Amino acid sequence: MISQIHLERFSKALKGILDAELKLGNTIAETGEGWPTDNGIVVFLRAPFKGRYYMQQIEFREINDPHYWLSEYFDHTTGHILASKYE
């Protein structure tokens, strides 16, 4: 499920990456909240990231776990995550 409320409350820095990914043809698979913290929001992309992004408070992580997802950008300020699934 994709929640507009999650997208509206999503980290501004990660929203910039999300918008860039959508322009490159990636799509949102789902959104969620309450993880990894009570205030956390996670947005999942259907495909691996198409670009590389560098921002001060944002950390790129290779998760590479088929039970979870391929990789993510983590916002240390908000605790929000933008994750990419396997294709």
Secondary structure, 3 states (H helix, E strand, C coil): CCCHHHHHHCCHHHHHHHHHHHHCCCCEEEEEECCCCCCCEEEEECCCCCCCCCCCCEEEEECCCCCCCCEEEEECCCCCEEEECCC
